[in-house]
Amino acid sequence: MKNSTKLSGKNVLITAGAQGIGEAITKHFIDSGANVAIHYFSSAETANQLTEYATSKRQKAIAISGDLTKETDANALVAKTVEAFGSLDILINNAGSLVARRMLNEMEAEFWHKVMDINLTSMMFVTKAAAPHLAKNEASSVVNLASLAGRKGGHPGSLAYSTSKGAILTFTRALSAELGPQGTRVNAVAPGLILGTSFHNTHTTKESAAATTAGIPIQRAGNADDVARAVIYLASEFDGFITGATLDINGGVYNM
């Protein structure tokens, strides 16, 4: 979909858009001709490089830092995006983290709430701030990043993470009904094993990755571009009658 006229000139906000899957998503939007607001928490260098890449193609781009677990930062992120571009067409809610593996008998309330705030509450804050601006466009779109863990429950130690990602599936369905009348579609993607990102480099061992890959019908792990292409499709007007859906990107792994 490179240089797709469906996305050319669209104004897009990507949370955590300078790392891992988010970086790939940002690159695909840039290559599709979109203007990009790149949120980052700690990846300033990559965010600035992506901004330079977009401007070299004569597209608008801005890098914005913020802690999205704080509503003030989420509000500021959206405000700065609209100030820079004049409007907002597409929101990609990509920010999230496993943080660490904790079994139930190790679980502390502080850790539980931290994971929920990073993965779910931050998404609500940003979407709440963005919704009035998305409503001003006839064909606006939100794409949320969930996970296969939200469907299957994840591996041991991912209780909080898997629960938060499962909640995103319901958040997506509920929000699609709520924002549908204003012309905003809301969908999600649920990636499975996506190697080559800092997330799995940190939280997935080689042995675990090999065992998981062996159970994938197409016999390979996914990569960030696999996810980015799906996000681009859902965000574009090509799927104008799809909302409230979750697209599974896992090579055929399902928990029947």
C-alpha positions as protocol buffer text, in pm:
chain_id: "A"
residue {
  index: 1
  type: MET
  ca { x: 0 y: 0 z: 0 }
}
residue {
  index: 2
  type: LYS
  ca { x: 298 y: 229 z: -44 }
}
residue {
  index: 3
  type: ASN
  ca { x: 197 y: 581 z: -144 }
}
residue {
  index: 4
  type: SER
  ca { x: -169 y: 486 z: -104 }
}
residue {
  index: 5
  type: THR
  ca { x: -397 y: 776 z: -189 }
}
residue {
  index: 6
  type: LYS
  ca { x: -625 y: 651 z: 88 }
}
residue {
  index: 7
  type: LEU
  ca { x: -370 y: 766 z: 348 }
}
residue {
  index: 8
  type: SER
  ca { x: -187 y: 1043 z: 166 }
}
residue {
  index: 9
  type: GLY
  ca { x: -224 y: 1368 z: 359 }
}
residue {
  index: 10
  type: LYS
  ca { x: -399 y: 1204 z: 655 }
}
residue {
  index: 11
  type: ASN
  ca { x: -297 y: 1322 z: 1001 }
}
residue {
  index: 12
  type: VAL
  ca { x: -198 y: 1030 z: 1224 }
}
residue {
  index: 13
  type: LEU
  ca { x: -104 y: 1006 z: 1592 }
}
residue {
  index: 14
  type: ILE
  ca { x: 90 y: 694 z: 1694 }
}
residue {
  index: 15
  type: THR
  ca { x: 156 y: 632 z: 2064 }
}
residue {
  index: 16
  type: ALA
  ca { x: 491 y: 467 z: 2139 }
}
residue {
  index: 17
  type: GLY
  ca { x: 562 y: 525 z: 1772 }
}
residue {
  index: 18
  type: ALA
  ca { x: 941 y: 515 z: 1790 }
}
residue {
  index: 19
  type: GLN
  ca { x: 1008 y: 166 z: 1920 }
}
residue {
  index: 20
  type: GLY
  ca { x: 942 y: -191 z: 1808 }
}
residue {
  index: 21
  type: ILE
  ca { x: 607 y: -242 z: 1641 }
}
residue {
  index: 22
  type: GLY
  ca { x: 530 y: 127 z: 1682 }
}
residue {
  index: 23
  type: GLU
  ca { x: 836 y: 226 z: 1482 }
}
residue {
  index: 24
  type: ALA
  ca { x: 732 y: -5 z: 1198 }
}
residue {
  index: 25
  type: ILE
  ca { x: 379 y: 137 z: 1204 }
}
residue {
  index: 26
  type: THR
  ca { x: 514 y: 492 z: 1186 }
}
residue {
  index: 27
  type: LYS
  ca { x: 738 y: 406 z: 889 }
}
residue {
  index: 28
  type: HIS
  ca { x: 450 y: 247 z: 701 }
}
residue {
  index: 29
  type: PHE
  ca { x: 231 y: 553 z: 754 }
}
residue {
  index: 30
  type: ILE
  ca { x: 511 y: 780 z: 634 }
}
residue {
  index: 31
  type: ASP
  ca { x: 561 y: 564 z: 325 }
}
residue {
  index: 32
  type: SER
  ca { x: 186 y: 587 z: 263 }
}
residue {
  index: 33
  type: GLY
  ca { x: 206 y: 965 z: 249 }
}
residue {
  index: 34
  type: ALA
  ca { x: 59 y: 1046 z: 591 }
}
residue {
  index: 35
  type: ASN
  ca { x: 161 y: 1319 z: 833 }
}
residue {
  index: 36
  type: VAL
  ca { x: 271 y: 1164 z: 1162 }
}
residue {
  index: 37
  type: ALA
  ca { x: 274 y: 1271 z: 1526 }
}
residue {
  index: 38
  type: ILE
  ca { x: 516 y: 1033 z: 1695 }
}
residue {
  index: 39
  type: HIS
  ca { x: 471 y: 989 z: 2067 }
}
residue {
  index: 40
  type: TYR
  ca { x: 763 y: 850 z: 2263 }
}
residue {
  index: 41
  type: PHE
  ca { x: 854 y: 793 z: 2626 }
}
residue {
  index: 42
  type: SER
  ca { x: 1226 y: 716 z: 2608 }
}
residue {
  index: 43
  type: SER
  ca { x: 1309 y: 671 z: 2238 }
}
residue {
  index: 44
  type: ALA
  ca { x: 1384 y: 1033 z: 2153 }
}
residue {
  index: 45
  type: GLU
  ca { x: 1662 y: 958 z: 1904 }
}
residue {
  index: 46
  type: THR
  ca { x: 1450 y: 724 z: 1693 }
}
residue {
  index: 47
  type: ALA
  ca { x: 1151 y: 959 z: 1712 }
}
residue {
  index: 48
  type: ASN
  ca { x: 1364 y: 1243 z: 1577 }
}
residue {
  index: 49
  type: GLN
  ca { x: 1504 y: 1021 z: 1300 }
}
residue {
  index: 50
  type: LEU
  ca { x: 1152 y: 927 z: 1194 }
}
residue {
  index: 51
  type: THR
  ca { x: 1054 y: 1293 z: 1196 }
}
residue {
  index: 52
  type: GLU
  ca { x: 1346 y: 1375 z: 968 }
}
residue {
  index: 53
  type: TYR
  ca { x: 1251 y: 1087 z: 737 }
}
residue {
  index: 54
  type: ALA
  ca { x: 895 y: 1219 z: 704 }
}
residue {
  index: 55
  type: THR
  ca { x: 1002 y: 1577 z: 642 }
}
residue {
  index: 56
  type: SER
  ca { x: 1252 y: 1459 z: 380 }
}
residue {
  index: 57
  type: LYS
  ca { x: 948 y: 1329 z: 191 }
}
residue {
  index: 58
  type: ARG
  ca { x: 781 y: 1670 z: 232 }
}
residue {
  index: 59
  type: GLN
  ca { x: 531 y: 1544 z: 487 }
}
residue {
  index: 60
  type: LYS
  ca { x: 454 y: 1696 z: 824 }
}
residue {
  index: 61
  type: ALA
  ca { x: 590 y: 1527 z: 1135 }
}
residue {
  index: 62
  type: ILE
  ca { x: 634 y: 1601 z: 1503 }
}
residue {
  index: 63
  type: ALA
  ca { x: 787 y: 1403 z: 1790 }
}
residue {
  index: 64
  type: ILE
  ca { x: 619 y: 1444 z: 2129 }
}
residue {
  index: 65
  type: SER
  ca { x: 730 y: 1295 z: 2461 }
}
residue {
  index: 66
  type: GLY
  ca { x: 496 y: 1209 z: 2745 }
}
residue {
  index: 67
  type: ASP
  ca { x: 391 y: 969 z: 3019 }
}
residue {
  index: 68
  type: LEU
  ca { x: 49 y: 860 z: 2900 }
}
residue {
  index: 69
  type: THR
  ca { x: -47 y: 716 z: 3237 }
}
residue {
  index: 70
  type: LYS
  ca { x: -93 y: 1083 z: 3330 }
}
residue {
  index: 71
  type: GLU
  ca { x: -407 y: 1235 z: 3185 }
}
residue {
  index: 72
  type: THR
  ca { x: -241 y: 1575 z: 3158 }
}
residue {
  index: 73
  type: ASP
  ca { x: 30 y: 1430 z: 2933 }
}
residue {
  index: 74
  type: ALA
  ca { x: -227 y: 1247 z: 2721 }
}
residue {
  index: 75
  type: ASN
  ca { x: -427 y: 1566 z: 2676 }
}
residue {
  index: 76
  type: ALA
  ca { x: -113 y: 1760 z: 2588 }
}
residue {
  index: 77
  type: LEU
  ca { x: -13 y: 1497 z: 2331 }
}
residue {
  index: 78
  type: VAL
  ca { x: -339 y: 1532 z: 2142 }
}
residue {
  index: 79
  type: ALA
  ca { x: -341 y: 1911 z: 2173 }
}
residue {
  index: 80
  type: LYS
  ca { x: 12 y: 1939 z: 2031 }
}
residue {
  index: 81
  type: THR
  ca { x: -79 y: 1706 z: 1745 }
}
residue {
  index: 82
  type: VAL
  ca { x: -384 y: 1910 z: 1646 }
}
residue {
  index: 83
  type: GLU
  ca { x: -189 y: 2234 z: 1686 }
}
residue {
  index: 84
  type: ALA
  ca { x: 79 y: 2105 z: 1447 }
}
residue {
  index: 85
  type: PHE
  ca { x: -152 y: 1952 z: 1185 }
}
residue {
  index: 86
  type: GLY
  ca { x: -481 y: 2137 z: 1226 }
}
residue {
  index: 87
  type: SER
  ca { x: -684 y: 1817 z: 1259 }
}
residue {
  index: 88
  type: LEU
  ca { x: -662 y: 1448 z: 1346 }
}
residue {
  index: 89
  type: ASP
  ca { x: -779 y: 1163 z: 1121 }
}
residue {
  index: 90
  type: ILE
  ca { x: -628 y: 848 z: 1271 }
}
residue {
  index: 91
  type: LEU
  ca { x: -524 y: 738 z: 1620 }
}
residue {
  index: 92
  type: ILE
  ca { x: -302 y: 435 z: 1675 }
}
residue {
  index: 93
  type: ASN
  ca { x: -300 y: 324 z: 2040 }
}
residue {
  index: 94
  type: ASN
  ca { x: 24 y: 126 z: 2048 }
}
residue {
  index: 95
  type: ALA
  ca { x: 173 y: 211 z: 2389 }
}
residue {
  index: 96
  type: GLY
  ca { x: 199 y: -84 z: 2627 }
}
residue {
  index: 97
  type: SER
  ca { x: 436 y: -313 z: 2813 }
}
residue {
  index: 98
  type: LEU
  ca { x: 457 y: -644 z: 2997 }
}
residue {
  index: 99
  type: VAL
  ca { x: 677 y: -461 z: 3253 }
}
residue {
  index: 100
  type: ALA
  ca { x: 784 y: -789 z: 3421 }
}
residue {
  index: 101
  type: ARG
  ca { x: 661 y: -1143 z: 3479 }
}
residue {
  index: 102
  type: ARG
  ca { x: 473 y: -1193 z: 3807 }
}
residue {
  index: 103
  type: MET
  ca { x: 280 y: -1500 z: 3914 }
}
residue {
  index: 104
  type: LEU
  ca { x: -39 y: -1456 z: 4119 }
}
residue {
  index: 105
  type: ASN
  ca { x: 138 y: -1545 z: 4445 }
}
residue {
  index: 106
  type: GLU
  ca { x: 390 y: -1268 z: 4373 }
}
residue {
  index: 107
  type: MET
  ca { x: 134 y: -1008 z: 4268 }
}
residue {
  index: 108
  type: GLU
  ca { x: 125 y: -674 z: 4445 }
}
residue {
  index: 109
  type: ALA
  ca { x: -146 y: -414 z: 4399 }
}
residue {
  index: 110
  type: GLU
  ca { x: 107 y: -152 z: 4293 }
}
residue {
  index: 111
  type: PHE
  ca { x: 244 y: -371 z: 4013 }
}
residue {
  index: 112
  type: TRP
  ca { x: -106 y: -473 z: 3898 }
}
residue {
  index: 113
  type: HIS
  ca { x: -220 y: -111 z: 3873 }
}
residue {
  index: 114
  type: LYS
  ca { x: 101 y: -10 z: 3696 }
}
residue {
  index: 115
  type: VAL
  ca { x: 45 y: -263 z: 3418 }
}
residue {
  index: 116
  type: MET
  ca { x: -322 y: -165 z: 3385 }
}
residue {
  index: 117
  type: ASP
  ca { x: -232 y: 204 z: 3372 }
}
residue {
  index: 118
  type: ILE
  ca { x: 33 y: 155 z: 3103 }
}
residue {
  index: 119
  type: ASN
  ca { x: -171 y: -76 z: 2881 }
}
residue {
  index: 120
  type: LEU
  ca { x: -532 y: 26 z: 2936 }
}
residue {
  index: 121
  type: THR
  ca { x: -583 y: 349 z: 3127 }
}
residue {
  index: 122
  type: SER
  ca { x: -339 y: 537 z: 2904 }
}
residue {
  index: 123
  type: MET
  ca { x: -536 y: 418 z: 2600 }
}
residue {
  index: 124
  type: MET
  ca { x: -856 y: 553 z: 2751 }
}
residue {
  index: 125
  type: PHE
  ca { x: -692 y: 889 z: 2829 }
}
residue {
  index: 126
  type: VAL
  ca { x: -557 y: 938 z: 2476 }
}
residue {
  index: 127
  type: THR
  ca { x: -874 y: 820 z: 2304 }
}
residue {
  index: 128
  type: LYS
  ca { x: -1091 y: 1043 z: 2524 }
}
residue {
  index: 129
  type: ALA
  ca { x: -879 y: 1344 z: 2429 }
}
residue {
  index: 130
  type: ALA
  ca { x: -871 y: 1251 z: 2061 }
}
residue {
  index: 131
  type: ALA
  ca { x: -1239 y: 1161 z: 2010 }
}
residue {
  index: 132
  type: PRO
  ca { x: -1374 y: 1518 z: 1969 }
}
residue {
  index: 133
  type: HIS
  ca { x: -1112 y: 1588 z: 1702 }
}
residue {
  index: 134
  type: LEU
  ca { x: -1175 y: 1258 z: 1523 }
}
residue {
  index: 135
  type: ALA
  ca { x: -1546 y: 1344 z: 1517 }
}
residue {
  index: 136
  type: LYS
  ca { x: -1474 y: 1641 z: 1291 }
}
residue {
  index: 137
  type: ASN
  ca { x: -1377 y: 1408 z: 1006 }
}
residue {
  index: 138
  type: GLU
  ca { x: -1613 y: 1195 z: 799 }
}
residue {
  index: 139
  type: ALA
  ca { x: -1396 y: 882 z: 802 }
}
residue {
  index: 140
  type: SER
  ca { x: -1177 y: 880 z: 1112 }
}
residue {
  index: 141
  type: SER
  ca { x: -1027 y: 567 z: 1260 }
}
residue {
  index: 142
  type: VAL
  ca { x: -879 y: 426 z: 1580 }
}
residue {
  index: 143
  type: VAL
  ca { x: -666 y: 111 z: 1590 }
}
residue {
  index: 144
  type: ASN
  ca { x: -578 y: -43 z: 1927 }
}
residue {
  index: 145
  type: LEU
  ca { x: -289 y: -283 z: 1988 }
}
residue {
  index: 146
  type: ALA
  ca { x: -408 y: -587 z: 2181 }
}
residue {
  index: 147
  type: SER
  ca { x: -229 y: -924 z: 2190 }
}
residue {
  index: 148
  type: LEU
  ca { x: -273 y: -1296 z: 2140 }
}
residue {
  index: 149
  type: ALA
  ca { x: -213 y: -1309 z: 2516 }
}
residue {
  index: 150
  type: GLY
  ca { x: -546 y: -1131 z: 2555 }
}
residue {
  index: 151
  type: ARG
  ca { x: -716 y: -1424 z: 2383 }
}
residue {
  index: 152
  type: LYS
  ca { x: -517 y: -1720 z: 2519 }
}
residue {
  index: 153
  type: GLY
  ca { x: -406 y: -1592 z: 2858 }
}
residue {
  index: 154
  type: GLY
  ca { x: -36 y: -1572 z: 2777 }
}
residue {
  index: 155
  type: HIS
  ca { x: 255 y: -1759 z: 2931 }
}
residue {
  index: 156
  type: PRO
  ca { x: 305 y: -1800 z: 3308 }
}
residue {
  index: 157
  type: GLY
  ca { x: 385 y: -1470 z: 3473 }
}
residue {
  index: 158
  type: SER
  ca { x: 188 y: -1259 z: 3227 }
}
residue {
  index: 159
  type: LEU
  ca { x: -137 y: -1251 z: 3427 }
}
residue {
  index: 160
  type: ALA
  ca { x: -159 y: -872 z: 3457 }
}
residue {
  index: 161
  type: TYR
  ca { x: -45 y: -811 z: 3100 }
}
residue {
  index: 162
  type: SER
  ca { x: -279 y: -1070 z: 2948 }
}
residue {
  index: 163
  type: THR
  ca { x: -573 y: -937 z: 3149 }
}
residue {
  index: 164
  type: SER
  ca { x: -507 y: -582 z: 3030 }
}
residue {
  index: 165
  type: LYS
  ca { x: -479 y: -694 z: 2668 }
}
residue {
  index: 166
  type: GLY
  ca { x: -800 y: -894 z: 2697 }
}
residue {
  index: 167
  type: ALA
  ca { x: -970 y: -581 z: 2825 }
}
residue {
  index: 168
  type: ILE
  ca { x: -856 y: -397 z: 2512 }
}
residue {
  index: 169
  type: LEU
  ca { x: -1060 y: -639 z: 2301 }
}
residue {
  index: 170
  type: THR
  ca { x: -1373 y: -541 z: 2492 }
}
residue {
  index: 171
  type: PHE
  ca { x: -1271 y: -173 z: 2502 }
}
residue {
  index: 172
  type: THR
  ca { x: -1251 y: -185 z: 2122 }
}
residue {
  index: 173
  type: ARG
  ca { x: -1596 y: -339 z: 2077 }
}
residue {
  index: 174
  type: ALA
  ca { x: -1761 y: -104 z: 2326 }
}
residue {
  index: 175
  type: LEU
  ca { x: -1592 y: 203 z: 2183 }
}
residue {
  index: 176
  type: SER
  ca { x: -1688 y: 112 z: 1827 }
}
residue {
  index: 177
  type: ALA
  ca { x: -2054 y: 130 z: 1928 }
}
residue {
  index: 178
  type: GLU
  ca { x: -2002 y: 455 z: 2116 }
}
residue {
  index: 179
  type: LEU
  ca { x: -1803 y: 637 z: 1848 }
}
residue {
  index: 180
  type: GLY
  ca { x: -1975 y: 487 z: 1544 }
}
residue {
  index: 181
  type: PRO
  ca { x: -2243 y: 757 z: 1522 }
}
residue {
  index: 182
  type: GLN
  ca { x: -1973 y: 1026 z: 1495 }
}
residue {
  index: 183
  type: GLY
  ca { x: -1816 y: 844 z: 1199 }
}
residue {
  index: 184
  type: THR
  ca { x: -1518 y: 697 z: 1381 }
}
residue {
  index: 185
  type: ARG
  ca { x: -1434 y: 331 z: 1329 }
}
residue {
  index: 186
  type: VAL
  ca { x: -1254 y: 148 z: 1612 }
}
residue {
  index: 187
  type: ASN
  ca { x: -1068 y: -177 z: 1554 }
}
residue {
  index: 188
  type: ALA
  ca { x: -782 y: -371 z: 1709 }
}
residue {
  index: 189
  type: VAL
  ca { x: -499 y: -603 z: 1613 }
}
residue {
  index: 190
  type: ALA
  ca { x: -386 y: -893 z: 1830 }
}
residue {
  index: 191
  type: PRO
  ca { x: -27 y: -989 z: 1744 }
}
residue {
  index: 192
  type: GLY
  ca { x: 116 y: -1325 z: 1842 }
}
residue {
  index: 193
  type: LEU
  ca { x: 490 y: -1398 z: 1858 }
}
residue {
  index: 194
  type: ILE
  ca { x: 658 y: -1096 z: 1696 }
}
residue {
  index: 195
  type: LEU
  ca { x: 1035 y: -1131 z: 1707 }
}
residue {
  index: 196
  type: GLY
  ca { x: 1298 y: -864 z: 1644 }
}
residue {
  index: 197
  type: THR
  ca { x: 1143 y: -608 z: 1879 }
}
residue {
  index: 198
  type: SER
  ca { x: 1271 y: -484 z: 2214 }
}
residue {
  index: 199
  type: PHE
  ca { x: 961 y: -633 z: 2381 }
}
residue {
  index: 200
  type: HIS
  ca { x: 1046 y: -991 z: 2292 }
}
residue {
  index: 201
  type: ASN
  ca { x: 1421 y: -932 z: 2317 }
}
residue {
  index: 202
  type: THR
  ca { x: 1353 y: -843 z: 2681 }
}
residue {
  index: 203
  type: HIS
  ca { x: 1077 y: -1085 z: 2778 }
}
residue {
  index: 204
  type: THR
  ca { x: 1115 y: -1390 z: 2550 }
}
residue {
  index: 205
  type: THR
  ca { x: 1400 y: -1642 z: 2573 }
}
residue {
  index: 206
  type: LYS
  ca { x: 1539 y: -1817 z: 2264 }
}
residue {
  index: 207
  type: GLU
  ca { x: 1407 y: -2146 z: 2398 }
}
residue {
  index: 208
  type: SER
  ca { x: 1058 y: -2006 z: 2451 }
}
residue {
  index: 209
  type: ALA
  ca { x: 1055 y: -1845 z: 2106 }
}
residue {
  index: 210
  type: ALA
  ca { x: 1162 y: -2172 z: 1943 }
}
residue {
  index: 211
  type: ALA
  ca { x: 894 y: -2369 z: 2127 }
}
residue {
  index: 212
  type: THR
  ca { x: 625 y: -2117 z: 2035 }
}
residue {
  index: 213
  type: THR
  ca { x: 735 y: -2105 z: 1671 }
}
residue {
  index: 214
  type: ALA
  ca { x: 715 y: -2485 z: 1650 }
}
residue {
  index: 215
  type: GLY
  ca { x: 344 y: -2458 z: 1729 }
}
residue {
  index: 216
  type: ILE
  ca { x: 269 y: -2196 z: 1463 }
}
residue {
  index: 217
  type: PRO
  ca { x: 106 y: -2355 z: 1156 }
}
residue {
  index: 218
  type: ILE
  ca { x: 306 y: -2149 z: 905 }
}
residue {
  index: 219
  type: GLN
  ca { x: 626 y: -2236 z: 1095 }
}
residue {
  index: 220
  type: ARG
  ca { x: 765 y: -1890 z: 1150 }
}
residue {
  index: 221
  type: ALA
  ca { x: 739 y: -1607 z: 1397 }
}
residue {
  index: 222
  type: GLY
  ca { x: 595 y: -1274 z: 1293 }
}
residue {
  index: 223
  type: ASN
  ca { x: 778 y: -946 z: 1256 }
}
residue {
  index: 224
  type: ALA
  ca { x: 690 y: -583 z: 1316 }
}
residue {
  index: 225
  type: ASP
  ca { x: 608 y: -523 z: 949 }
}
residue {
  index: 226
  type: ASP
  ca { x: 345 y: -799 z: 961 }
}
residue {
  index: 227
  type: VAL
  ca { x: 165 y: -601 z: 1229 }
}
residue {
  index: 228
  type: ALA
  ca { x: 219 y: -262 z: 1067 }
}
residue {
  index: 229
  type: ARG
  ca { x: 62 y: -371 z: 739 }
}
residue {
  index: 230
  type: ALA
  ca { x: -250 y: -488 z: 922 }
}
residue {
  index: 231
  type: VAL
  ca { x: -272 y: -161 z: 1114 }
}
residue {
  index: 232
  type: ILE
  ca { x: -240 y: 36 z: 791 }
}
residue {
  index: 233
  type: TYR
  ca { x: -529 y: -159 z: 641 }
}
residue {
  index: 234
  type: LEU
  ca { x: -760 y: -111 z: 939 }
}
residue {
  index: 235
  type: ALA
  ca { x: -673 y: 258 z: 965 }
}
residue {
  index: 236
  type: SER
  ca { x: -738 y: 327 z: 598 }
}
residue {
  index: 237
  type: GLU
  ca { x: -1070 y: 377 z: 426 }
}
residue {
  index: 238
  type: PHE
  ca { x: -1026 y: 43 z: 248 }
}
residue {
  index: 239
  type: ASP
  ca { x: -1213 y: -120 z: 538 }
}
residue {
  index: 240
  type: GLY
  ca { x: -1483 y: 144 z: 569 }
}
residue {
  index: 241
  type: PHE
  ca { x: -1748 y: -105 z: 688 }
}
residue {
  index: 242
  type: ILE
  ca { x: -1532 y: -281 z: 949 }
}
residue {
  index: 243
  type: THR
  ca { x: -1552 y: -162 z: 1308 }
}
residue {
  index: 244
  type: GLY
  ca { x: -1542 y: -331 z: 1647 }
}
residue {
  index: 245
  type: ALA
  ca { x: -1326 y: -607 z: 1500 }
}
residue {
  index: 246
  type: THR
  ca { x: -996 y: -758 z: 1611 }
}
residue {
  index: 247
  type: LEU
  ca { x: -757 y: -884 z: 1346 }
}
residue {
  index: 248
  type: ASP
  ca { x: -543 y: -1174 z: 1468 }
}
residue {
  index: 249
  type: ILE
  ca { x: -182 y: -1168 z: 1345 }
}
residue {
  index: 250
  type: ASN
  ca { x: -39 y: -1492 z: 1475 }
}
residue {
  index: 251
  type: GLY
  ca { x: 35 y: -1731 z: 1190 }
}
residue {
  index: 252
  type: GLY
  ca { x: -270 y: -1942 z: 1265 }
}
residue {
  index: 253
  type: VAL
  ca { x: -240 y: -1995 z: 1640 }
}
residue {
  index: 254
  type: TYR
  ca { x: -577 y: -2002 z: 1815 }
}
residue {
  index: 255
  type: ASN
  ca { x: -705 y: -2126 z: 2148 }
}
residue {
  index: 256
  type: MET
  ca { x: -1016 y: -2317 z: 2044 }
}
